[in-house]
Amino acid sequence: MMTEINENMSFEEMLDASFKRLRAGETTKGIVTSITPTEVHLDLGVKYTGIIPHSEMTMDASQKLEDIVKVGDEIEAIVIKPNDAEGTITLSKVKIDAVKCFDEIEAAEAADEILTGKVVEITRGGIAVLAKGVRVFIPISQTTLPRREEAYEEKDLQVFMGQEVSFKIISVEKARKRVVGSMRAAARVEREAAEAKFWAEVEEGQKFTGVVKSITNYGAFVDLGGVDGMVHVSELSWKRIKNPSEVVKVGEEIDVFVKALDKENKRISLGHKVDAENPWTILSEKYNEGDVVEAKVAGLTPFGAFAEIIPGIDGLIHISQISNKKIAKPADELSVGDVVTAKITAIDYDAKRVSLSMRALLEPEEEVVEEAAEAAEEVVAEEAAE
């Protein structure tokens, strides 16, 4: 290292020091005198002006030099090349930082530590991350891109450019100054930690906003943030549905709550239906027995027609309550899709049944209601027998 000029030196010593020639590989210090977009100028206390090019100041090509240092700052750097003809010396801060920081990288590997760094370059076969002043290479296979048979190209890695990412050190070659990291390994550790925290804190009744991960015939699996829970098809809607895909799709956000927990086997049963959306609750708030409603015929059977009063609730119009005349079958008077006017003659919230009558609007109510009740009892008996 070159001798620094100080006020305790004699004039001869200062003069002698000022003409000392710095050699490549030596370490020196200087004071920042000016900053341009491409380089930093230093006063080294000698006849030479120190110059640190942008690439030797930082490995992040997008970083502005004025954001790194200010005029008056002292910088330690390594001599790369003196230029006697121009009276300048090219210096490198990156190289001296790398020497100092490499020990930290090795310590992080030994401690199995998760590091963070900024992606500064997309390279052939991976990405380069700047962490602790050291360039870390992360192969494509060790990024968090999903595995696939088709090979990824450099353009696919652009999604990481400029991003702060987490990774673990998986290989250090000190002689070659080569460091290899893995985002996938860090993600695995973070996922396991998140899962452990989740299982320690989750409780029945707890609410989540999750993302539908996959759909089966019997339900939908929802990602709650690293842990999956299952919403049975019966819990997805108050309506009768045959397949979960009728109400949810993969990738969709969905509000759920924990219905049941099995922490030992790490299983969660989720609910999605809420009481406020229960059609029977809505029915009780909007309608009473005796009210007249507009209902849409949803299905026909030999003993009557089912008509939708509100979404999720169909009322039964028994064959005897369709017309004021005797009919052979409901299809003689009604078709699916018809909108009819009918009176609610009975609501059984326990059995989840509603009886309707079109005939009640055509004949004296007392007689019709009595017959409707008898007809409803017959239907219940028939269904019980089946």
Rosetta blueprint (number, residue, H / E / L):
1 M L
2 M L
3 T L
4 E L
5 I L
6 N L
7 E L
8 N L
9 M L
10 S L
11 F H
12 E H
13 E H
14 M H
15 L H
16 D H
17 A H
18 S H
19 F L
20 K L
21 R L
22 L L
23 R L
24 A L
25 G L
26 E L
27 T E
28 T E
29 K E
30 G E
31 I E
32 V E
33 T E
34 S E
35 I E
36 T L
37 P L
38 T L
39 E E
40 V E
41 H E
42 L E
43 D E
44 L L
45 G L
46 V L
47 K L
48 Y L
49 T E
50 G E
51 I E
52 I E
53 P E
54 H H
55 S H
56 E H
57 M H
58 T L
59 M L
60 D L
61 A L
62 S L
63 Q L
64 K L
65 L H
66 E H
67 D H
68 I L
69 V L
70 K L
71 V L
72 G L
73 D L
74 E E
75 I E
76 E E
77 A E
78 I E
79 V E
80 I E
81 K E
82 P E
83 N E
84 D L
85 A L
86 E L
87 G L
88 T E
89 I E
90 T E
91 L E
92 S E
93 K H
94 V H
95 K H
96 I H
97 D H
98 A H
99 V H
100 K H
101 C H
102 F H
103 D H
104 E H
105 I H
106 E H
107 A H
108 A H
109 E H
110 A H
111 A L
112 D L
113 E L
114 I E
115 L E
116 T E
117 G E
118 K E
119 V E
120 V E
121 E E
122 I E
123 T E
124 R L
125 G L
126 G E
127 I E
128 A E
129 V E
130 L E
131 A E
132 K L
133 G L
134 V E
135 R E
136 V E
137 F E
138 I E
139 P E
140 I H
141 S H
142 Q H
143 T L
144 T L
145 L L
146 P L
147 R L
148 R L
149 E L
150 E L
151 A L
152 Y L
153 E L
154 E H
155 K H
156 D H
157 L H
158 Q H
159 V H
160 F H
161 M L
162 G L
163 Q L
164 E E
165 V E
166 S E
167 F E
168 K E
169 I E
170 I E
171 S E
172 V E
173 E E
174 K L
175 A L
176 R L
177 K L
178 R E
179 V E
180 V E
181 G E
182 S E
183 M H
184 R H
185 A H
186 A H
187 A H
188 R H
189 V H
190 E H
191 R H
192 E H
193 A H
194 A H
195 E H
196 A H
197 K H
198 F H
199 W H
200 A H
201 E H
202 V L
203 E L
204 E L
205 G L
206 Q L
207 K E
208 F E
209 T E
210 G E
211 V E
212 V E
213 K E
214 S E
215 I E
216 T E
217 N L
218 Y L
219 G E
220 A E
221 F E
222 V E
223 D E
224 L L
225 G L
226 G L
227 V L
228 D E
229 G E
230 M E
231 V E
232 H E
233 V H
234 S H
235 E H
236 L L
237 S L
238 W L
239 K L
240 R L
241 I L
242 K L
243 N L
244 P H
245 S H
246 E H
247 V L
248 V L
249 K L
250 V L
251 G L
252 E L
253 E E
254 I E
255 D E
256 V E
257 F E
258 V E
259 K E
260 A E
261 L E
262 D E
263 K L
264 E L
265 N L
266 K L
267 R E
268 I E
269 S E
270 L E
271 G E
272 H L
273 K L
274 V L
275 D H
276 A H
277 E H
278 N L
279 P H
280 W H
281 T H
282 I H
283 L H
284 S H
285 E H
286 K H
287 Y L
288 N L
289 E L
290 G L
291 D L
292 V E
293 V E
294 E E
295 A E
296 K E
297 V E
298 A E
299 G E
300 L E
301 T E
302 P L
303 F L
304 G E
305 A E
306 F E
307 A E
308 E E
309 I E
310 I E
311 P L
312 G L
313 I E
314 D E
315 G E
316 L E
317 I E
318 H E
319 I H
320 S H
321 Q H
322 I L
323 S L
324 N L
325 K L
326 K L
327 I L
328 A L
329 K L
330 P H
331 A H
332 D H
333 E L
334 L L
335 S L
336 V L
337 G L
338 D L
339 V E
340 V E
341 T E
342 A E
343 K E
344 I E
345 T E
346 A E
347 I E
348 D E
349 Y L
350 D L
351 A L
352 K L
353 R E
354 V E
355 S E
356 L E
357 S E
358 M L
359 R H
360 A H
361 L H
362 L L
363 E L
364 P L
365 E H
366 E H
367 E H
368 V H
369 V H
370 E H
371 E H
372 A H
373 A H
374 E H
375 A H
376 A H
377 E H
378 E H
379 V H
380 V H
381 A H
382 E H
383 E H
384 A H
385 A H
386 E L
